[in-house]
Amino acid sequence: MNIAIIGAGITGLSAAYYLSLQGHAITIYEAGPEIGGLVGAMKFPHDVYLEKYYHHIFRDDKHVIDLINELGLGDKLTWNASQPGFLYPENRYNFNGIKDLLGFKPLSLIDRFKLGLSIFYFQRQEKWQGFDRLSVAEWYHKFRGDKIYQTVWRPLLCSKFGDDQADNISCAWLWGRIYPRAKSRRKGGEELGYLSGGFYHLFDKLRQSLTESGQKIYLNTPIKQLIRTADKKITVIDGHNVAATYDKVISTIPVPILKSLTGDKLGGYGSRLRQIKYRSIECAVFILKKPLSDIYWLNNCHPNIDLGGVIEHSNLVGTTDYGHKHIAYAFRYLSFNQNQLADNDQKKRFYLKQLTRIYPNLELTDIEDIHVFYDSFASPIYRRGYINDVPPITTPWPNLLAASIAQIYPDDRTMNNCIRLAKKTIDIMGQTNL
C-alpha cells in the first residue's frame, strides 16, 4: 500500500519503519526543519547530540529497547542511578527510598508513612481503569491523605496542568507515573537508561533505514488539507499546494490540528477531538562549568519559584560526552494561549533568575550558554474521566488513522509508549484494510 504519515516524531518514524519492513511505500510529512518532534536535538562536537527536552527510558521499556537493539545501537545504551528530589521553601529533599521518605520533613511522620503506603499501593495495581473515575484529590481524600495531596501532589499538578485544573486531574494519570517506574527500581534506587551520544542516533538510524529502502521524508512540509476521495482514499495537500493521494494516512500530530485538516468533517469524532485541551512547555537548557547539586530530577513545590522543576542531565549520564560540561534543564508548563516572554534574551534572564533563587551560589561565570525551546502541544490535560475523551485510533474516514500522545493515556508520553502506539496502529490498520 501507499501510506502517508503526518509527523516525524518517534510515533511517525517508528510506524514508518515497521510498515516499510512489511513492504509498504511510505511518505512522511514533517512541518518542522528536523525529525524527532519533542525528542529533537542540538549538536555538540564529536557526533554528540543533546535533546532539547529532557529524556530517559525505563528498565521495562521493552518497545524502545527492542528498537534500539534492532537498529544496532544496543552498545550505546547505558543504565545509571537516578536521584530524584523535591524543593520546598525551607529546603531541598532527596526522595529515593525509605530512608529519604523518613526524613521528608514537609510531612508529619504519620503522613510520611501514608505517602509511602499510597505509592506502594499504586505500584502493585495492574489495573488502572477504576482510578479514572476519581481525581488525585478525591483519591487522597478517601485515603485520608489531604495533607499529602496538598503538600506533595497538588503543587506538581498545578505546575503541569494549571491551578484551575489541578484538582480535577485523573488519578489514573498519577498511577501511570508511579506504576511503571517501580520496574526501574533496583537495590539502592531507580536506574534510568540513556543512549550515549543522544537519542538523536536512534532517530538517525530510523531515517537511514527509511531512506535506504526508498521511503520519502519531506521536512519543512506542513499539511494544508486532507480530502476523502470517492473511493475512500485520502488526498493530502501540503503547504506547498502539492497534492498526493494515498491508500492510508496515519496522523501523529496533535488532535486539534488533525481536526482542522479534515475541514471539520469527522462528525462526532471531531467533537471528541475538540474536548481535548493541551498545555505548552518552555524549556531552558543550561550549559554549566559545574553541577548545581547531586539531584537528577528536582520537583519544584516552592510556591514562589515559577518552574516545574530542574533536571540535571549530567548527574544521570556524566559529562564526558559534553566536553566535561554540566547540563541542566529548567522547565515550566504554560497555558496553551499564554503569552511568552518577548524575546530570547528576556527568556534567558527569566530562567537565570529562577535558577539562582534555587541555587544562590550559581555565578554568571559558571554559565557557558543558555538555550530556550518551546512547544505548543506538550501534554493533554488529563481530567478525571479522560478515558471517555480518548479518541479511537480509527476515525470515521476508514483509511485515516490517528495516533497521537492524546491516545497514550494513562501511560506517560515516553518514546516507548509512542512506539507501542505505532505498533497498535499498524495492527488496527491490518484489521481494517479496506
N, C-alpha and C positions, 0 to 999 in steps of 0.2 A: 504493500500500500504506500501511497504518497501522503506523508504526515507532516503537518506543521506544528511546531512547538513555540509558544509565545513565552519568552523569558529564558535567559541563560544563567539562572542561578542553579543551585545544586539539584533542585527538583527537575528542572527542564533538561539540564545536561545529562543527569543520570537516566532519565526516561529516554532521551535520545540514544544514549549509549546502549541500553538494553534492547530498544527497538531495532537499532542498527544490527545487533547480533542476530536478530530474527530475520534480517534481510529486507527490512523496510527502507524506503528512501525518506530521509529526514531533512527538513529545513527549519532552522532555528532563527527566530527574530528576537533581537535584543535592542531595547530602546537606548541603553547606555553605551558608553565607549569601550566597555570591557565586560568579560564574562565574570561570573562569581556572585552577583547580587549582593546580599548582606555579608558575603564572605570575600568580597572584593579586597584587593591588597595593594600596598605600596611597596616599592622596590628598595631593597638595601643592597650593598655591594655583595659580590660573590654568590650570586644566584639565591639570595635570601629575600623572602617576602614577608611582610607583616600585615595581618588583617586590619582593615580599617575599624572593624568592630570585633571585640574580644570573642575568641572561640576556643573550645576544647572539646574532647569527646570523653565518654564514659566507658568503663570496662565492659558493659553489657551492650554497647552499640554495635551489634552484630552486622548490620547492613553496611555501615560506613567502613568498618574494619575489613569486611569481606571485599569491598570495592577497592580499598587501599591495597590489599594483598593481591587482588586480581590484576591490578594495574602495575604491579612490580614495585610498590613503594613501601612494602612491609618493613624493610630495614630502616626506614626513616621514622617509624612510629615509636615514640618513647612514652614511658609512663612515669609520672612524677608525683610526689606527695603534694597535696594541696592544703593550705592553711586558710580557712575562712575566718571571718571576724565580724563584729558589729561595732558601730560608732555611736556613742551616746554623748550628751553634753559633758558628762563628768569623766569619760574615759573611753579607750578602745579595748575591746574584749576579744580574745581568741575564742573560737567556737568550733572545736573539733574533737568531740568526745566527752566522756562522762566527767573527766577532771575539769575541763573548761566549763561544762554546764554547771557543776557545783560551785564554781567561782563566778558565776554570772550574776553580778550584784544588782542589775536593774530589776530583777525579780526576787521576791522572797524565797526562802528555802523551799517552802511547800509548792510555790508556783514553778520553781526550777524543776522540781520532781515531776510536776504535772506536765510541764512543757516536754520533758524527756519522754514521759509516758505517751503523750499525744504523738510525738514524732515516731516512736516505736510502733504505735498503733497504725499510723499511715504506712509505714514501711512493710507491714505484714498484711495489708489489704490488697488482694489481687484484683478485686472488682471495684470499680470506681463509680458506677452509674448512680448509686444511692447518694453519693456526695454531691452530685449535680443539683439535687433538689434544695440544698442548703447553701447559703453564703458562708464564707470563712467565719464571719462574725457570728452567724447563727450557730454554726457547729461548736465554736468555742463557748458560746453562751450555754448551750446544752451540756457541754463538758464542764461547766462551772469554771471556765478559764477566761473570763472577761479581761482580767488584768493581763494575762498572757497575750491576748489578741491586741489590746490597746498598746502594749509595750513593745511587742516583737513584730507582729504581722501587719498591723494597720499602718505603721509608718512606711513599710515597704510597699504595701498595696497603694497607698496614696502617691508614692513616688512613681510607681509604674503605671497606674491607671487613673490617677487624679483623685483629689479629695472627694469629689461628688460621686465617684463610682466605687470607692474602696469598700464600703460596707455592703456592696451588692455583688462582689466578685465570688464566683462559684468556688465552693470548697473542692470540687474536682480539680480545679486548676492547681490548688495547693498540693493535692495528692500527686498530681503529675510532676511536681518538682521534688517531692520527697521520696516517693516510692522507687523511681528508677535509680536514684543516687545511692540507695542502700547497697546496690550491687557493685558499686565502685569502691566500696569501703574495704580496706584490708586491715590487718592488725596494725594499729598505730594511727589509722586515719584513712582519709579518702585519697585515692590515686586517680589522676586525670591524664588523658592522652593528648599528645600534640605531635604534629608532623614536622620533623626537623626541616628548617628552611621555609616553613609556612604551608598552610593548606592550599595555597596557590598551586603547588605542584600536583595536587590531586586534580584540580580543575584543568591544569595544562595538559595532563595526561588524557583526560576525557576529551579535550579539544583535539589533541593529536590523533587519538583513536578515531574520532568522528571524521576529521578532515581526510585522514589516510584512507578511510573507507568510502570517500566520495560524498559525505554529507555536507550540507551547506550551513554556515553560521553567518548571519548578517548582523553586524554591530551598528550602532547609531541608526537603528531602523525601527522606530515605534510603529505600532499598528494603528491605523486610522479607522478601520471599519471591518466587521465580519458580516457576510451576507450568506444566507442559506439559499442554495440553488434548488431548482425544481426536482433534481434527482437526489436531494438531501446531502449533497456535498457542501463544503464551506469555501467560499471565496474570501481570501484575505487581501485587503487593500492596505498597503503600508503607507508610512508617512511621506514617501516619495511618489505616491499615487501609482505604484506598481501593483497590479492585481495578479493573483495566482490562485488556482482552485485546488483543493486537497480533499482526499478521501476522509481524513480525520484531522481534527485540530485539538491539541491539548493546550489549555491556558494555565500557566503557573503564576500569573500576575495577580495583584490584589483584586478581590471580587468587585469592588466598585468600578474599577477600570473595565473589567470584563463586561459588566452590565452596560456601560456606556458604549462599548464597541458593537454591541448587538442592536443598538438603537432601541433599547428598552422593549425588545420583542420576545422576552423569555417568560412573560406572564407571571404566574405566582412564584416561579423560581427567582425571577428578577426582584420581586418584592422581598423575598427571603434574603437576597444579597444586600438589599437596602438596609436591613436590620443590623448588619454588622458594622460596628464602628471601630476605628483604629486610633492608636497612639503613635506619634512620631518619636524618633530618637535623634539626639545630638551627642556626639562622642568626640572628646579631645584626646589625642594620643601625645603623651609627653615622652620625649627622648631625654634621658637624665644621665648625669655623671655618677649618681649614687642612688641607692634604694631609698624609698620613703619609709618602709617598715619591713617587717618579716611576714606580713599577711599577704596572701594571694588575692582573696576576694573580700573586700571590706563593704559590708552592707551599711548604708547610712540611715540611722534613726535619729539623727540630730535635727531638730525642727528648724534651725536657723542656717542650715547649710543646704544650698539648692543643688544637690547632686543625688542621683540614685545610688551611687557607690563609686569605689575606686578599685580597679583590678590591676595589680602589679604583675604583669605578664611574665617578666623576667624572674620573679620569685617562684614561678612554676617551671619554666623551661631553661633558666640560666641566661647568661649574657653573651656566650661565645659567638652565636650566630650574628649578633648585632654589634660586633666590634667592641665588646665588653661595655656597651652602654646598657642602661636600665630602661625598661619600657613600662609605662603606666597608662592605663585608660581611666579617664574621668568622664562619666556619662550622666545624662538625665533624659527622662521621657517628657515629651511635650504634648499638649493638646493638638489635635490634627490641624487645626487652623490657627494655632498660636503663632504670633509674630516672632520671628527670630531676631536676634541682635543684628544691627545694621550691616556690619562688615566683619571680615575675618579677624582683623586686629582687635576689634571690640570683643569678639567671641573669645579670643585667646586671653585677653585681660580678665574676662569674666571667670574662665576656668582656673586661671592662675590665682585669682583672689580666693575662690572656693578651696583650692588645694592648699594654699598657705594657711587657711584657717584650720584645716585639719592637721597639717604638718608645719607648725610655725618655724621650725628650723630650716625649712626649704629656702634656699637663696636663689636669686636670679642667675647667679653664676653656675648653679647646679643644673640649669636647664639648657640643653643644646638646641631643642626645637620643639614646636607645638604644631600639630596638625588637627584640624577640626572637620568632622564629617557629619552629614545629616541625611536621614532617610525618612520620607513621609509615612510609609506604611510599615512600621517596625513590628507592631503587635496588635492583633484584635483585642477588644475589651471583652473579656470572658465573664459575662454576667451570669448570675445564678440562672439555671435553666438553659444555658448556652447550647446544650445538646439538641434543643429544638430549633436552634438557629443554624446549626452546621449544614451547609448546602451539600447535597449529594454530589458525587463525582460526575454522574450522568446528568445532563441537562435536558430540557425539552427538545433541543436540537440533537437528534440521536448521535450525530458524528462530531459533536462538540463536547469535550470533557473538561472539567475544571479540577485543578489540583493545586491548591494554594495553602499558605500557612493557616488560613482560617479553618481548614479542614483537618488539622492535626490533633485538635483537642481530644482529650485533656492533656496530651503529652506536650512537652516543650518543643519550641521551634528549632530543634537541633538539625544538623546535617543528617544524622542517622534517621530521624523521623521523616525528613523530607525525602530521603531515598526510599524509605519504606512506602511513603505515599506514592512515589513514582511507580514502584512495582505494583502496588494495588491498582493504580490507574491503568497500567498495561494489562493486568489480569481482567479488569472490567471491560476494557476495550476489546479483548479477545472474546468475551462472553456476549458482547452486544454488537458484534461485527455485522453490519447491515450492507 
